[in-house]
Amino acid sequence: MFSKFTSILQHAVEALAPSLPLQEDFVYHWKAITHYYIETSDDKAPVTDTNIPSHLEQMLDILVQEENERESGETGPCMEYLLHHKVLETLYTLGKADCPPGMKQQVLVFYTKLLGRIKQPLLPHINVHRPVQKLIRLCGEVLANPTENEEIQFLCIVCSKLKQDPYLVNFFLENKSKVSTGSSNNFVSHPGGSQGEILNNDTGQAPPPGEALNTPVIEGSPCVSSLQSADLATSSEDQNASAPPEAAANHTHQDYNLVNSLLNLTKSPDGRVAVKACEGLMLLVSLPEPAAAKCLTQNTCLCELLTNRLASLYRALPQSIDPLDIETVEAINWGLDSYNVKEDASAFPGKRDLISFLSWFDYCDQLIKEAHRMAAVALARSVREQFLIGVMEPQLMQTSEIGILTATALLHRIVRQVTSDALLDQIVYFLLGENREPETLRDIQRTPLRHRLIEHCNHISDEISIMTLRLFEHLLQKPNEHILYNLVLRNIEERNYTEYKPPCPEDKDVVENGQIAGAVDLEEDPIFTDLSPDNTLSKEWLSASPPITPDHHRNDGKTEVHKIVNSFLCLVPDEAKSSYQVEGTGYDTYLRDAHRQFRDYCAICLRWDWPGSAKAIEKCNLDAPFFEGHFLKVLFDRMGRILDQPYDVNLQVTSVLSKLSLFPHPHIHEFLLDPYVNLAPGCRSLFSVIVRVVGDLMLRIQRIPDFTPKLLLVRKRLLGLEPDGPIVDHMTLLEGVIILEEFCKELAAIAFVKFHSSSTP
C-alpha cells in the first residue's frame, strides 16, 4: 500500500515539475530503476508494487517523442544512451532473474514496444540484437507460464522485423563453435562488418570494468549478483553467437533459437498462443535467405515437430469413420479451429479428432506453400517419409476392409486439400512412384502401393472401389504432370496400339461425293450394321459441324469431328435410349459442361509443354509390345462390366474416364476418343470396349419383355420424376444402360469441343 502511494505521489510531482530536456528525463527514469536495485532489500515484492513499470513506460514515450521530433533515420541522444549504456543488456539480466517477481513480463513488454514503436532499424545494432537473442532463449522454456502472452508478442514482433528486412535473420543464426573476431563499431552497417568486442562509446575506448561483459551487472543488487558467475561463463559463447555471417559460413552447426522458442510455444495449451507461434513460424520459413532456410530444416526440430504431430493426430482418429463424414466435414482453416465439444460429439464420433488432424495438415500445407524453396522441399520430404510412408502406407496396405476404406477416405481428403506444389509432388511420388518408363510387371514390385491402390479400383467391396476411384479422379485434376504421365502417357506415347496401314497413292487427296476416299461411312461400318437407319443427327446439328475437307487424312491422328460425334451418339441402339423422352437430358447440356471443363484442363496443362499433334507414326516404335498400363486396364475392365455393376460404381468409372478424355494431349485424344484408329491385334481402345458392351446389350434386350417402358421408368425414378415403387426386374442392367447412353453423349461432346478448340486460333 505504501509503495502504491509513493508511486501516485511521484506521478503528481512529475506532472507539476518543469519539463526537463528529453535526455535528462530519460536518464532520470533509467537511474530511478537502477537505484531501486541498489537501495531495496526486499526482492520478494512484485514488480507491480514498484515504480519500475511506470519508469519503463516513460522511457518508451521519450524515445518515441525524440524520434518524432528528429529527421528520419537520425539517432537522438536518448537512443544513443540506451545503446551505448547497454540498457537492454541490463534489462535482460533483470528479466532473466525475474527480480522483482514479474520483471520478466515487464522486460518482454518493453522490448516488444521498443521494436514495434520505433521506426528506425534497431536490430542491426549489436547492443540490440545481442540482448534480443538472449531474451529469445528465455521464451518457451516453460509452457503455460504467466509470461506466455508477452513471450509470443515479443517473438512475433521480431519475426515481423525480419520479414521487413530479411537479411537481418543472419544475426539470429547463432554459431555453436568459437571464432576469433576483431573490433568493430557499434553499428553493423553492412553484412561484412566484424562484430567483436563491444565499445563503450564513439571514441573507440573499451568499456570500463563491469560493462565489458555482455550482460552488465548492477553492483550491490541482491537479485542480480547470483547471475554474475553464469554471465561470465556464457560471455564468450554470446560473443561468438553474434559472429558475422561470413564467419557463420565456416561453421557446421548453428542454433536458430527464434525458431526453437516458437516451436515450444506451438505446444502451448493456450490455443491463441499456439496459433500466434504458428504465424511466427510462417513468417520465418518464407524469408528468402538460403542460410536461414538451411538452418531451419537442418538445425531445428521443425520437420520433426510437423510430422510427429501429424502422425499423432492421425493415430488419434477412430479406426472407422463414415467416409461421408470425412468428405463433408466443414472446410478446415488451421488458424480458425473453433469448435464446440458437445456439438462435435453429437455430430459423429471422432469429429473433433478429425478436425484437429485436417487443421494441422492444412497448416503444414500452407507452411510449405509459403516456405523458401529449399525449406519447402525438405519439409515436404519429411512429411512423405515420416508420415505418409511411416504411418499412412501400412493403413492403405492392410487387409481389413473397414481400415482400407477409412484410410483411403482420409487420403482422398488430403489429396483434395493440398495446395502447395512441393507437398503435392511428394504425395504423388508416394502414391505412384517416380517411374516414367513404360509399365512392366516389375512396376508392381517397385511401387507396391501404386499397384494396390489401382487394384482397389476393382475391389470386391463397392465402397472401396468407389472411394479409390474418387481418389484417382481428384488426383488427375491436380496441377502435376507426373500424375498423368505415370498413369497413362508413358504407355501410349509410342502409339504402338495402332496398326499402321499406309494410304494408297491413288486415294490420297481424293474426295468423292463429299466424302474422303478411304474413309469408312457410318452406314457401311460393320459396327453399325445392326443399328436402325434412323440413328442419325439432325440437319441443324450437321450444319453446325465443319465441312468435310480433303486435307484431313486418316494417318494424321485426326478424323472428321462429325464422324466421331456420330459414332458415339449412334452407339446405343434406339430401343435402349430413354433420354429423348425426358426433358433436360439432351446433348446440349454436355456440350456446355465439356466447354467449361476443357478450358479448365487446358489452363492446368499449359506449362507442361505437351505436343500439339501426335508423334509421327514413322518415328514410333510400333514393334514394341503394347500394354495400356494397370490403371487403364482396370478402367476398361470396369467399363466392360457396366451392365452388371451397381449404379454408383458405374457413375464413378465413367467420371474418371471422362476426366481423362478431357486432357488436351493428342495421344490421349486418339486412344480414348477416336473410333476410327486402326487398333493393332490384341489391343483395345475406349470405343472398342463400349462396342463390345453394346453388342452384349443388344443380345440381352431380346430376352427382357417391355424393355423400353421399364427403362424409361427407371430413368424417371433416378431423376426423381417418379416416386419409388415396386422393384423393377433387371434393375442393375437398366441403370447401366442409362449410364452408357449418357456417357456416350458426354464423350461425343468432349470430342466436339476439343476439335473446335484445336481448329480455332
Summary of the structure (lengths in Angstrom):
residues: 761
radius of gyration: 36.7
end to end distance: 85.9
largest distance: 116.2
contacts: 2347
relative contact order: 0.06
helix: 62%
strand: 2%
